[in-house]
Amino acid sequence: MSEVTLQINVSGSWKNLITFDASRAPEVRKAVSGLSAALGASAKWCFVHDGGRREWLQNSLVEAFSKERTP
């Protein structure tokens, strides 16, 4: 089982929010998209994969959320 940790940075340091099975990443990404849009550019998001590889989420989440909301 591969795990991923969701992190947020709102004041200069990264904080772990939740660790979950990698198979749930698409669901977590979708759930975070609304929060990302609500918090704006002040919040930075990333997934930390096994082995420490970071996947930056900020731009992709805001763009995906705005596309979903556009009629």
Secondary structure, DSSP 4 states (H G I P E B T S, - for coil): --EEEEEEESSSSEEEEEEEEGGGHHHHHHHHHHHHHHHGGG-EEEEEEGGG-EEE-HHHHHHHHHHHH--
